[in-house]
Amino acid sequence: MKERLDAGEDFGTLAREVSSDEKLKEKGGDLGWFPRGALAPTLAQAAFDDLDIGKASEPLYLDEQNIVIVMVSEKVAAREIDEDSLQRIKSRALEEWLNEEQQYHKVEFHGFKNGYDSETEAWVQWQLQRMRK
């Protein structure tokens, strides 16, 4: 697909032909607008930092079965963020924060390894009491 794009073929036409995702086929590969922070890091790097408008990325390997090519059709300095994008940004920020914090903390789970036991019950009750205060 990258070679065909470089030769001048239309991105939407090629997406309709080769995409394995039915929704992307219908939309000619158009995912819509995404704010910074709402995309996976690999896609964000290409979309926000590496690509000029109308240029296609090299194939990006998301995992063993999914390869994508990104093309940016427009960029804007500011735009209102829809609720879905806002939730993706919040989730990604939380995930990144948790990953960073894990190196500083030792987290242990008690009681769940062998089932719900008295230690787990005591912890749950303690948490509930703290929440009521």
N, CA, C and O atoms as CSV, one atom per row, in Angstrom:
chain,resi,resn,atom,element,x,y,z
A,1,MET,N,N,0.830,-1.194,0.000
A,1,MET,CA,C,0.000,0.000,0.000
A,1,MET,C,C,0.870,1.251,0.000
A,1,MET,O,O,0.560,2.221,-0.692
A,2,LYS,N,N,1.955,1.236,0.771
A,2,LYS,CA,C,2.837,2.411,0.836
A,2,LYS,C,C,3.408,2.719,-0.535
A,2,LYS,O,O,3.464,3.883,-0.931
A,3,GLU,N,N,3.830,1.709,-1.260
A,3,GLU,CA,C,4.371,1.928,-2.605
A,3,GLU,C,C,3.314,2.523,-3.532
A,3,GLU,O,O,3.609,3.398,-4.345
A,4,ARG,N,N,2.098,2.045,-3.402
A,4,ARG,CA,C,1.011,2.547,-4.241
A,4,ARG,C,C,0.668,3.997,-3.876
A,4,ARG,O,O,0.366,4.804,-4.755
A,5,LEU,N,N,0.715,4.320,-2.592
A,5,LEU,CA,C,0.494,5.713,-2.182
A,5,LEU,C,C,1.583,6.620,-2.730
A,5,LEU,O,O,1.305,7.703,-3.246
A,6,ASP,N,N,2.826,6.166,-2.613
A,6,ASP,CA,C,3.952,6.956,-3.117
A,6,ASP,C,C,3.870,7.155,-4.630
A,6,ASP,O,O,4.383,8.137,-5.167
A,7,ALA,N,N,3.220,6.210,-5.308
A,7,ALA,CA,C,3.053,6.311,-6.765
A,7,ALA,C,C,1.892,7.222,-7.143
A,7,ALA,O,O,1.670,7.487,-8.324
A,8,GLY,N,N,1.134,7.714,-6.125
A,8,GLY,CA,C,0.094,8.682,-6.404
A,8,GLY,C,C,-1.334,8.189,-6.265
A,8,GLY,O,O,-2.270,8.945,-6.525
A,9,GLU,N,N,-1.527,6.935,-5.862
A,9,GLU,CA,C,-2.897,6.448,-5.705
A,9,GLU,C,C,-3.558,7.112,-4.496
A,9,GLU,O,O,-2.880,7.557,-3.570
A,10,ASP,N,N,-4.875,7.169,-4.521
A,10,ASP,CA,C,-5.657,7.838,-3.483
A,10,ASP,C,C,-5.714,6.995,-2.210
A,10,ASP,O,O,-5.974,5.793,-2.266
A,11,PHE,N,N,-5.469,7.634,-1.061
A,11,PHE,CA,C,-5.478,6.953,0.236
A,11,PHE,C,C,-6.834,6.293,0.504
A,11,PHE,O,O,-6.885,5.120,0.873
A,12,GLY,N,N,-7.917,7.027,0.323
A,12,GLY,CA,C,-9.257,6.499,0.587
A,12,GLY,C,C,-9.598,5.307,-0.274
A,12,GLY,O,O,-10.178,4.334,0.208
A,13,THR,N,N,-9.247,5.372,-1.540
A,13,THR,CA,C,-9.516,4.261,-2.457
A,13,THR,C,C,-8.739,3.017,-2.031
A,13,THR,O,O,-9.277,1.910,-2.025
A,14,LEU,N,N,-7.479,3.209,-1.678
A,14,LEU,CA,C,-6.668,2.069,-1.230
A,14,LEU,C,C,-7.181,1.500,0.085
A,14,LEU,O,O,-7.198,0.282,0.267
A,15,ALA,N,N,-7.597,2.358,0.996
A,15,ALA,CA,C,-8.123,1.887,2.279
A,15,ALA,C,C,-9.379,1.051,2.061
A,15,ALA,O,O,-9.569,0.034,2.727
A,16,ARG,N,N,-10.236,1.472,1.136
A,16,ARG,CA,C,-11.442,0.698,0.838
A,16,ARG,C,C,-11.090,-0.666,0.251
A,16,ARG,O,O,-11.828,-1.634,0.433
A,17,GLU,N,N,-9.981,-0.737,-0.442
A,17,GLU,CA,C,-9.565,-1.985,-1.077
A,17,GLU,C,C,-8.857,-2.935,-0.114
A,17,GLU,O,O,-9.132,-4.135,-0.128
A,18,VAL,N,N,-7.954,-2.425,0.722
A,18,VAL,CA,C,-7.075,-3.326,1.478
A,18,VAL,C,C,-7.336,-3.409,2.979
A,18,VAL,O,O,-6.796,-4.300,3.635
A,19,SER,N,N,-8.132,-2.527,3.537
A,19,SER,CA,C,-8.340,-2.533,4.984
A,19,SER,C,C,-9.066,-3.793,5.424
A,19,SER,O,O,-9.983,-4.264,4.751
A,20,SER,N,N,-8.643,-4.335,6.568
A,20,SER,CA,C,-9.318,-5.508,7.136
A,20,SER,C,C,-10.438,-5.080,8.086
A,20,SER,O,O,-11.219,-5.920,8.533
A,21,ASP,N,N,-10.523,-3.807,8.394
A,21,ASP,CA,C,-11.548,-3.275,9.279
A,21,ASP,C,C,-12.710,-2.746,8.438
A,21,ASP,O,O,-12.527,-1.855,7.608
A,22,GLU,N,N,-13.898,-3.296,8.654
A,22,GLU,CA,C,-15.055,-2.929,7.832
A,22,GLU,C,C,-15.433,-1.452,7.956
A,22,GLU,O,O,-15.795,-0.824,6.961
A,23,LYS,N,N,-15.354,-0.895,9.160
A,23,LYS,CA,C,-15.698,0.519,9.342
A,23,LYS,C,C,-14.723,1.416,8.596
A,23,LYS,O,O,-15.120,2.412,7.991
A,24,LEU,N,N,-13.428,1.053,8.644
A,24,LEU,CA,C,-12.433,1.842,7.911
A,24,LEU,C,C,-12.633,1.706,6.409
A,24,LEU,O,O,-12.444,2.673,5.670
A,25,LYS,N,N,-13.008,0.531,5.954
A,25,LYS,CA,C,-13.286,0.351,4.527
A,25,LYS,C,C,-14.389,1.295,4.084
A,25,LYS,O,O,-14.263,1.984,3.071
A,26,GLU,N,N,-15.485,1.322,4.862
A,26,GLU,CA,C,-16.623,2.172,4.518
A,26,GLU,C,C,-16.241,3.649,4.485
A,26,GLU,O,O,-16.731,4.403,3.644
A,27,LYS,N,N,-15.371,4.058,5.396
A,27,LYS,CA,C,-14.998,5.473,5.523
A,27,LYS,C,C,-13.736,5.826,4.740
A,27,LYS,O,O,-13.225,6.939,4.863
A,28,GLY,N,N,-13.233,4.901,3.946
A,28,GLY,CA,C,-12.028,5.191,3.170
A,28,GLY,C,C,-10.819,5.458,4.041
A,28,GLY,O,O,-9.959,6.268,3.695
A,29,GLY,N,N,-10.753,4.763,5.188
A,29,GLY,CA,C,-9.608,4.899,6.076
A,29,GLY,C,C,-9.654,6.115,6.989
A,29,GLY,O,O,-8.703,6.358,7.732
A,30,ASP,N,N,-10.729,6.875,6.952
A,30,ASP,CA,C,-10.822,8.098,7.747
A,30,ASP,C,C,-11.269,7.774,9.176
A,30,ASP,O,O,-12.403,7.350,9.394
A,31,LEU,N,N,-10.382,7.973,10.135
A,31,LEU,CA,C,-10.700,7.741,11.539
A,31,LEU,C,C,-11.331,8.961,12.200
A,31,LEU,O,O,-11.844,8.867,13.314
A,32,GLY,N,N,-11.297,10.082,11.535
A,32,GLY,CA,C,-11.807,11.311,12.122
A,32,GLY,C,C,-10.700,12.075,12.819
A,32,GLY,O,O,-9.522,11.737,12.704
A,33,TRP,N,N,-11.094,13.102,13.538
A,33,TRP,CA,C,-10.145,13.986,14.220
A,33,TRP,C,C,-9.833,13.446,15.602
A,33,TRP,O,O,-10.727,12.973,16.305
A,34,PHE,N,N,-8.572,13.513,15.993
A,34,PHE,CA,C,-8.134,13.099,17.324
A,34,PHE,C,C,-7.286,14.186,17.946
A,34,PHE,O,O,-6.425,14.759,17.278
A,35,PRO,N,N,-7.515,14.483,19.222
A,35,PRO,CA,C,-6.639,15.432,19.912
A,35,PRO,C,C,-5.353,14.744,20.347
A,35,PRO,O,O,-5.295,13.520,20.457
A,36,ARG,N,N,-4.341,15.538,20.590
A,36,ARG,CA,C,-3.086,15.006,21.117
A,36,ARG,C,C,-3.370,14.310,22.447
A,36,ARG,O,O,-4.080,14.848,23.297
A,37,GLY,N,N,-2.823,13.135,22.618
A,37,GLY,CA,C,-3.016,12.386,23.846
A,37,GLY,C,C,-4.071,11.308,23.753
A,37,GLY,O,O,-4.173,10.473,24.652
A,38,ALA,N,N,-4.863,11.302,22.687
A,38,ALA,CA,C,-5.937,10.312,22.564
A,38,ALA,C,C,-5.515,9.080,21.759
A,38,ALA,O,O,-6.219,8.069,21.764
A,39,LEU,N,N,-4.389,9.155,21.080
A,39,LEU,CA,C,-3.922,8.039,20.259
A,39,LEU,C,C,-2.812,7.272,20.958
A,39,LEU,O,O,-2.143,7.790,21.853
A,40,ALA,N,N,-2.629,6.035,20.536
A,40,ALA,CA,C,-1.501,5.242,21.018
A,40,ALA,C,C,-0.209,5.973,20.649
A,40,ALA,O,O,-0.160,6.661,19.629
A,41,PRO,N,N,0.831,5.832,21.463
A,41,PRO,CA,C,2.066,6.588,21.229
A,41,PRO,C,C,2.640,6.456,19.817
A,41,PRO,O,O,3.103,7.446,19.251
A,42,THR,N,N,2.619,5.273,19.249
A,42,THR,CA,C,3.157,5.078,17.895
A,42,THR,C,C,2.388,5.902,16.877
A,42,THR,O,O,2.982,6.553,16.018
A,43,LEU,N,N,1.071,5.872,16.977
A,43,LEU,CA,C,0.242,6.638,16.044
A,43,LEU,C,C,0.370,8.132,16.294
A,43,LEU,O,O,0.418,8.922,15.350
A,44,ALA,N,N,0.427,8.521,17.558
A,44,ALA,CA,C,0.547,9.937,17.897
A,44,ALA,C,C,1.845,10.524,17.368
A,44,ALA,O,O,1.854,11.641,16.852
A,45,GLN,N,N,2.930,9.792,17.490
A,45,GLN,CA,C,4.226,10.258,16.983
A,45,GLN,C,C,4.126,10.574,15.494
A,45,GLN,O,O,4.578,11.624,15.038
A,46,ALA,N,N,3.526,9.649,14.746
A,46,ALA,CA,C,3.388,9.859,13.306
A,46,ALA,C,C,2.442,11.023,13.010
A,46,ALA,O,O,2.772,11.910,12.223
A,47,ALA,N,N,1.283,11.018,13.632
A,47,ALA,CA,C,0.251,12.006,13.305
A,47,ALA,C,C,0.606,13.421,13.734
A,47,ALA,O,O,0.340,14.373,13.000
A,48,PHE,N,N,1.200,13.572,14.907
A,48,PHE,CA,C,1.421,14.918,15.441
A,48,PHE,C,C,2.826,15.464,15.223
A,48,PHE,O,O,3.021,16.679,15.171
A,49,ASP,N,N,3.801,14.575,15.097
A,49,ASP,CA,C,5.180,15.057,15.045
A,49,ASP,C,C,5.881,14.809,13.711
A,49,ASP,O,O,6.640,15.657,13.242
A,50,ASP,N,N,5.632,13.658,13.104
A,50,ASP,CA,C,6.435,13.253,11.954
A,50,ASP,C,C,5.866,13.650,10.603
A,50,ASP,O,O,6.622,13.895,9.663
A,51,LEU,N,N,4.547,13.718,10.490
A,51,LEU,CA,C,3.932,13.855,9.168
A,51,LEU,C,C,3.454,15.264,8.857
A,51,LEU,O,O,2.935,15.972,9.720
A,52,ASP,N,N,3.641,15.643,7.623
A,52,ASP,CA,C,3.023,16.849,7.099
A,52,ASP,C,C,1.671,16.462,6.513
A,52,ASP,O,O,1.436,15.289,6.225
A,53,ILE,N,N,0.794,17.420,6.338
A,53,ILE,CA,C,-0.523,17.157,5.774
A,53,ILE,C,C,-0.381,16.548,4.382
A,53,ILE,O,O,0.363,17.047,3.537
A,54,GLY,N,N,-1.127,15.438,4.164
A,54,GLY,CA,C,-1.139,14.781,2.866
A,54,GLY,C,C,-0.026,13.778,2.643
A,54,GLY,O,O,0.022,13.152,1.584
A,55,LYS,N,N,0.871,13.602,3.603
A,55,LYS,CA,C,1.964,12.641,3.473
A,55,LYS,C,C,1.634,11.368,4.248
A,55,LYS,O,O,1.068,11.437,5.339
A,56,ALA,N,N,1.980,10.222,3.699
A,56,ALA,CA,C,1.716,8.935,4.345
A,56,ALA,C,C,2.921,8.486,5.159
A,56,ALA,O,O,4.070,8.692,4.767
A,57,SER,N,N,2.636,7.872,6.293
A,57,SER,CA,C,3.710,7.330,7.134
A,57,SER,C,C,4.242,6.035,6.537
A,57,SER,O,O,3.645,5.458,5.629
A,58,GLU,N,N,5.348,5.605,7.055
A,58,GLU,CA,C,5.806,4.256,6.768
A,58,GLU,C,C,4.844,3.310,7.485
A,58,GLU,O,O,4.132,3.746,8.390
A,59,PRO,N,N,4.799,2.026,7.110
A,59,PRO,CA,C,3.931,1.096,7.843
A,59,PRO,C,C,4.315,1.056,9.325
A,59,PRO,O,O,5.492,0.944,9.667
A,60,LEU,N,N,3.318,1.147,10.187
A,60,LEU,CA,C,3.511,1.116,11.636
A,60,LEU,C,C,2.929,-0.184,12.163
A,60,LEU,O,O,1.767,-0.503,11.912
A,61,TYR,N,N,3.733,-0.922,12.884
A,61,TYR,CA,C,3.309,-2.216,13.409
A,61,TYR,C,C,2.731,-2.018,14.807
A,61,TYR,O,O,3.464,-1.762,15.762
A,62,LEU,N,N,1.411,-2.138,14.915
A,62,LEU,CA,C,0.755,-1.990,16.207
A,62,LEU,C,C,0.913,-3.248,17.045
A,62,LEU,O,O,1.069,-3.177,18.264
A,63,ASP,N,N,0.872,-4.389,16.392
A,63,ASP,CA,C,1.124,-5.683,17.025
A,63,ASP,C,C,1.426,-6.677,15.902
A,63,ASP,O,O,1.654,-6.272,14.763
A,64,GLU,N,N,1.429,-7.958,16.211
A,64,GLU,CA,C,1.802,-8.959,15.215
A,64,GLU,C,C,0.820,-9.045,14.049
A,64,GLU,O,O,1.191,-9.485,12.961
A,65,GLN,N,N,-0.427,-8.630,14.267
A,65,GLN,CA,C,-1.442,-8.784,13.235
A,65,GLN,C,C,-1.921,-7.474,12.624
A,65,GLN,O,O,-2.603,-7.491,11.599
A,66,ASN,N,N,-1.583,-6.350,13.222
A,66,ASN,CA,C,-2.115,-5.073,12.759
A,66,ASN,C,C,-1.005,-4.120,12.335
A,66,ASN,O,O,-0.130,-3.741,13.113
A,67,ILE,N,N,-1.086,-3.759,11.074
A,67,ILE,CA,C,-0.150,-2.801,10.489
A,67,ILE,C,C,-0.989,-1.652,9.932
A,67,ILE,O,O,-1.995,-1.887,9.263
A,68,VAL,N,N,-0.582,-0.420,10.204
A,68,VAL,CA,C,-1.335,0.730,9.720
A,68,VAL,C,C,-0.412,1.699,8.995
A,68,VAL,O,O,0.801,1.723,9.206
A,69,ILE,N,N,-1.024,2.482,8.149
A,69,ILE,CA,C,-0.351,3.611,7.518
A,69,ILE,C,C,-1.196,4.834,7.865
A,69,ILE,O,O,-2.411,4.836,7.667
A,70,VAL,N,N,-0.550,5.861,8.376
A,70,VAL,CA,C,-1.238,7.065,8.816
A,70,VAL,C,C,-1.035,8.166,7.780
A,70,VAL,O,O,0.065,8.355,7.260
A,71,MET,N,N,-2.110,8.883,7.492
A,71,MET,CA,C,-2.017,10.080,6.664
A,71,MET,C,C,-2.840,11.162,7.356
A,71,MET,O,O,-3.998,10.936,7.707
A,72,VAL,N,N,-2.256,12.312,7.548
A,72,VAL,CA,C,-2.923,13.425,8.203
A,72,VAL,C,C,-3.559,14.301,7.130
A,72,VAL,O,O,-2.889,14.728,6.189
A,73,SER,N,N,-4.868,14.569,7.278
A,73,SER,CA,C,-5.544,15.388,6.274
A,73,SER,C,C,-5.674,16.848,6.689
A,73,SER,O,O,-5.826,17.722,5.836
A,74,GLU,N,N,-5.613,17.126,8.020
A,74,GLU,CA,C,-5.636,18.514,8.477
A,74,GLU,C,C,-5.069,18.593,9.888
A,74,GLU,O,O,-5.080,17.612,10.630
A,75,LYS,N,N,-4.581,19.761,10.244
A,75,LYS,CA,C,-4.122,20.045,11.601
A,75,LYS,C,C,-4.683,21.398,11.997
A,75,LYS,O,O,-4.708,22.334,11.198
A,76,VAL,N,N,-5.136,21.490,13.254
A,76,VAL,CA,C,-5.643,22.752,13.772
A,76,VAL,C,C,-4.997,23.026,15.120
A,76,VAL,O,O,-4.663,22.094,15.852
A,77,ALA,N,N,-4.823,24.280,15.447
A,77,ALA,CA,C,-4.169,24.655,16.701
A,77,ALA,C,C,-5.063,24.383,17.908
A,77,ALA,O,O,-4.566,23.996,18.966
A,78,ALA,N,N,-6.368,24.577,17.765
A,78,ALA,CA,C,-7.281,24.386,18.889
A,78,ALA,C,C,-8.631,23.921,18.359
A,78,ALA,O,O,-9.082,24.334,17.291
A,79,ARG,N,N,-9.254,23.054,19.134
A,79,ARG,CA,C,-10.555,22.529,18.749
A,79,ARG,C,C,-11.206,21.941,19.991
A,79,ARG,O,O,-10.512,21.427,20.868
A,80,GLU,N,N,-12.527,22.009,20.076
A,80,GLU,CA,C,-13.233,21.428,21.210
A,80,GLU,C,C,-13.079,19.913,21.185
A,80,GLU,O,O,-13.146,19.289,20.126
A,81,ILE,N,N,-12.873,19.330,22.365
A,81,ILE,CA,C,-12.672,17.888,22.479
A,81,ILE,C,C,-13.996,17.230,22.846
A,81,ILE,O,O,-14.667,17.644,23.792
A,82,ASP,N,N,-14.366,16.197,22.084
A,82,ASP,CA,C,-15.601,15.484,22.399
A,82,ASP,C,C,-15.381,14.585,23.614
A,82,ASP,O,O,-14.243,14.332,24.010
A,83,GLU,N,N,-16.467,14.109,24.197
A,83,GLU,CA,C,-16.413,13.338,25.439
A,83,GLU,C,C,-15.618,12.043,25.285
A,83,GLU,O,O,-14.866,11.682,26.191
A,84,ASP,N,N,-15.762,11.335,24.166
A,84,ASP,CA,C,-15.006,10.092,23.955
A,84,ASP,C,C,-13.508,10.354,23.939
A,84,ASP,O,O,-12.745,9.619,24.566
A,85,SER,N,N,-13.083,11.380,23.240
A,85,SER,CA,C,-11.663,11.715,23.186
A,85,SER,C,C,-11.149,12.128,24.558
A,85,SER,O,O,-10.041,11.759,24.946
A,86,LEU,N,N,-11.945,12.888,25.287
A,86,LEU,CA,C,-11.553,13.309,26.627
A,86,LEU,C,C,-11.359,12.093,27.535
A,86,LEU,O,O,-10.401,12.046,28.307
A,87,GLN,N,N,-12.245,11.125,27.453
A,87,GLN,CA,C,-12.116,9.912,28.265
A,87,GLN,C,C,-10.874,9.119,27.872
A,87,GLN,O,O,-10.194,8.577,28.743
A,88,ARG,N,N,-10.562,9.040,26.560
A,88,ARG,CA,C,-9.339,8.346,26.120
A,88,ARG,C,C,-8.100,9.040,26.668
A,88,ARG,O,O,-7.156,8.378,27.099
A,89,ILE,N,N,-8.099,10.373,26.653
A,89,ILE,CA,C,-6.961,11.131,27.170
A,89,ILE,C,C,-6.803,10.881,28.669
A,89,ILE,O,O,-5.691,10.660,29.149
A,90,LYS,N,N,-7.905,10.916,29.402
A,90,LYS,CA,C,-7.848,10.670,30.837
A,90,LYS,C,C,-7.355,9.250,31.140
A,90,LYS,O,O,-6.526,9.055,32.029
A,91,SER,N,N,-7.861,8.271,30.405
A,91,SER,CA,C,-7.444,6.882,30.624
A,91,SER,C,C,-5.964,6.694,30.331
A,91,SER,O,O,-5.254,6.030,31.086
A,92,ARG,N,N,-5.502,7.279,29.231
A,92,ARG,CA,C,-4.087,7.163,28.868
A,92,ARG,C,C,-3.210,7.856,29.914
A,92,ARG,O,O,-2.150,7.340,30.268
A,93,ALA,N,N,-3.639,9.009,30.408
A,93,ALA,CA,C,-2.870,9.722,31.436
A,93,ALA,C,C,-2.795,8.896,32.713
A,93,ALA,O,O,-1.734,8.815,33.333
A,94,LEU,N,N,-3.893,8.287,33.112
A,94,LEU,CA,C,-3.900,7.445,34.304
A,94,LEU,C,C,-2.992,6.236,34.117
A,94,LEU,O,O,-2.224,5.889,35.014
A,95,GLU,N,N,-3.075,5.602,32.966
A,95,GLU,CA,C,-2.235,4.442,32.674
A,95,GLU,C,C,-0.748,4.812,32.718
A,95,GLU,O,O,0.058,4.082,33.295
A,96,GLU,N,N,-0.393,5.929,32.116
A,96,GLU,CA,C,1.006,6.371,32.134
A,96,GLU,C,C,1.464,6.681,33.555
A,96,GLU,O,O,2.583,6.338,33.937
A,97,TRP,N,N,0.598,7.334,34.344
A,97,TRP,CA,C,0.934,7.652,35.734
A,97,TRP,C,C,1.126,6.375,36.536
A,97,TRP,O,O,2.093,6.264,37.290
A,98,LEU,N,N,0.226,5.408,36.391
A,98,LEU,CA,C,0.350,4.145,37.115
A,98,LEU,C,C,1.638,3.418,36.748
A,98,LEU,O,O,2.338,2.905,37.621
A,99,ASN,N,N,1.944,3.377,35.463
A,99,ASN,CA,C,3.181,2.724,35.019
A,99,ASN,C,C,4.412,3.387,35.620
A,99,ASN,O,O,5.361,2.707,36.011
A,100,GLU,N,N,4.395,4.707,35.694
A,100,GLU,CA,C,5.517,5.453,36.279
A,100,GLU,C,C,5.617,5.196,37.778
A,100,GLU,O,O,6.714,4.990,38.298
A,101,GLU,N,N,4.494,5.206,38.471
A,101,GLU,CA,C,4.486,5.049,39.927
A,101,GLU,C,C,4.851,3.640,40.385
A,101,GLU,O,O,5.338,3.471,41.503
A,102,GLN,N,N,4.632,2.639,39.563
A,102,GLN,CA,C,4.909,1.258,39.965
A,102,GLN,C,C,6.356,1.053,40.386
A,102,GLN,O,O,6.632,0.213,41.243
A,103,GLN,N,N,7.265,1.788,39.816
A,103,GLN,CA,C,8.676,1.617,40.166
A,103,GLN,C,C,8.980,2.102,41.579
A,103,GLN,O,O,10.000,1.721,42.154
A,104,TYR,N,N,8.118,2.930,42.142
A,104,TYR,CA,C,8.361,3.496,43.462
A,104,TYR,C,C,7.610,2.799,44.592
A,104,TYR,O,O,7.800,3.129,45.763
A,105,HIS,N,N,6.765,1.844,44.248
A,105,HIS,CA,C,5.913,1.220,45.262
A,105,HIS,C,C,5.916,-0.293,45.125
A,105,HIS,O,O,6.024,-0.838,44.026
A,106,LYS,N,N,5.796,-0.946,46.252
A,106,LYS,CA,C,5.635,-2.387,46.262
A,106,LYS,C,C,4.164,-2.669,46.558
A,106,LYS,O,O,3.665,-2.341,47.635
A,107,VAL,N,N,3.485,-3.270,45.609
A,107,VAL,CA,C,2.064,-3.536,45.761
A,107,VAL,C,C,1.879,-5.029,45.983
A,107,VAL,O,O,2.374,-5.853,45.213
A,108,GLU,N,N,1.159,-5.363,47.045
A,108,GLU,CA,C,0.868,-6.756,47.361
A,108,GLU,C,C,-0.634,-6.927,47.512
A,108,GLU,O,O,-1.321,-6.037,48.014
A,109,PHE,N,N,-1.132,-8.052,47.083
A,109,PHE,CA,C,-2.542,-8.377,47.244
A,109,PHE,C,C,-2.653,-9.456,48.307
A,109,PHE,O,O,-1.963,-10.473,48.239
A,110,HIS,N,N,-3.500,-9.243,49.269
A,110,HIS,CA,C,-3.708,-10.211,50.341
A,110,HIS,C,C,-5.136,-10.729,50.293
A,110,HIS,O,O,-6.084,-9.973,50.080
A,111,GLY,N,N,-5.267,-12.032,50.494
A,111,GLY,CA,C,-6.585,-12.609,50.624
A,111,GLY,C,C,-7.196,-13.131,49.346
A,111,GLY,O,O,-8.036,-14.029,49.400
A,112,PHE,N,N,-6.811,-12.608,48.200
A,112,PHE,CA,C,-7.444,-13.044,46.969
A,112,PHE,C,C,-6.796,-14.297,46.385
A,112,PHE,O,O,-7.412,-14.988,45.573
A,113,LYS,N,N,-5.585,-14.594,46.779
A,113,LYS,CA,C,-4.876,-15.750,46.222
A,113,LYS,C,C,-5.601,-17.050,46.556
A,113,LYS,O,O,-5.725,-17.939,45.713
A,114,ASN,N,N,-6.077,-17.148,47.793
A,114,ASN,CA,C,-6.762,-18.369,48.223
A,114,ASN,C,C,-8.241,-18.121,48.455
A,114,ASN,O,O,-8.887,-18.887,49.171
A,115,GLY,N,N,-8.776,-17.092,47.879
A,115,GLY,CA,C,-10.186,-16.800,48.037
A,115,GLY,C,C,-10.427,-15.634,48.975
A,115,GLY,O,O,-9.487,-15.020,49.480
A,116,TYR,N,N,-11.675,-15.341,49.198
A,116,TYR,CA,C,-12.091,-14.237,50.062
A,116,TYR,C,C,-11.987,-14.704,51.502
A,116,TYR,O,O,-12.767,-15.550,51.938
A,117,ASP,N,N,-11.027,-14.159,52.246
A,117,ASP,CA,C,-10.794,-14.639,53.613
A,117,ASP,C,C,-11.041,-13.532,54.625
A,117,ASP,O,O,-11.465,-12.438,54.253
A,118,SER,N,N,-10.785,-13.799,55.888
A,118,SER,CA,C,-11.044,-12.829,56.947
A,118,SER,C,C,-10.158,-11.591,56.803
A,118,SER,O,O,-10.587,-10.487,57.140
A,119,GLU,N,N,-8.939,-11.756,56.312
A,119,GLU,CA,C,-8.050,-10.607,56.114
A,119,GLU,C,C,-8.632,-9.664,55.053
A,119,GLU,O,O,-8.608,-8.445,55.217
A,120,THR,N,N,-9.147,-10.235,53.981
A,120,THR,CA,C,-9.764,-9.431,52.932
A,120,THR,C,C,-11.008,-8.734,53.462
A,120,THR,O,O,-11.224,-7.554,53.186
A,121,GLU,N,N,-11.827,-9.454,54.219
A,121,GLU,CA,C,-13.037,-8.872,54.807
A,121,GLU,C,C,-12.692,-7.702,55.718
A,121,GLU,O,O,-13.360,-6.670,55.671
A,122,ALA,N,N,-11.673,-7.843,56.538
A,122,ALA,CA,C,-11.261,-6.769,57.434
A,122,ALA,C,C,-10.814,-5.548,56.643
A,122,ALA,O,O,-11.142,-4.418,57.003
A,123,TRP,N,N,-10.070,-5.772,55.572
A,123,TRP,CA,C,-9.602,-4.665,54.739
A,123,TRP,C,C,-10.781,-3.946,54.082
A,123,TRP,O,O,-10.820,-2.716,54.057
A,124,VAL,N,N,-11.736,-4.702,53.554
A,124,VAL,CA,C,-12.905,-4.120,52.906
A,124,VAL,C,C,-13.691,-3.278,53.910
A,124,VAL,O,O,-14.096,-2.158,53.597
A,125,GLN,N,N,-13.904,-3.802,55.093
A,125,GLN,CA,C,-14.637,-3.058,56.117
A,125,GLN,C,C,-13.902,-1.774,56.511
A,125,GLN,O,O,-14.526,-0.731,56.702
A,126,TRP,N,N,-12.598,-1.854,56.628
A,126,TRP,CA,C,-11.785,-0.670,56.956
A,126,TRP,C,C,-11.936,0.395,55.873
A,126,TRP,O,O,-12.102,1.577,56.176
A,127,GLN,N,N,-11.877,-0.032,54.593
A,127,GLN,CA,C,-12.030,0.910,53.479
A,127,GLN,C,C,-13.415,1.550,53.498
A,127,GLN,O,O,-13.546,2.751,53.266
A,128,LEU,N,N,-14.445,0.757,53.771
A,128,LEU,CA,C,-15.798,1.301,53.829
A,128,LEU,C,C,-15.954,2.322,54.941
A,128,LEU,O,O,-16.618,3.343,54.761
A,129,GLN,N,N,-15.349,2.054,56.089
A,129,GLN,CA,C,-15.413,2.998,57.193
A,129,GLN,C,C,-14.724,4.315,56.838
A,129,GLN,O,O,-15.218,5.393,57.166
A,130,ARG,N,N,-13.592,4.215,56.174
A,130,ARG,CA,C,-12.868,5.426,55.766
A,130,ARG,C,C,-13.712,6.255,54.799
A,130,ARG,O,O,-13.691,7.484,54.857
A,131,MET,N,N,-14.454,5.590,53.913
A,131,MET,CA,C,-15.263,6.290,52.927
A,131,MET,C,C,-16.440,7.005,53.573
A,131,MET,O,O,-16.875,8.042,53.072
A,132,ARG,N,N,-16.962,6.478,54.665
A,132,ARG,CA,C,-18.122,7.061,55.346
A,132,ARG,C,C,-17.778,8.320,56.112
A,132,ARG,O,O,-18.665,9.124,56.399
A,133,LYS,N,N,-16.517,8.514,56.450
A,133,LYS,CA,C,-16.098,9.671,57.251
A,133,LYS,C,C,-16.130,10.944,56.475
A,133,LYS,O,O,-15.805,12.002,57.012
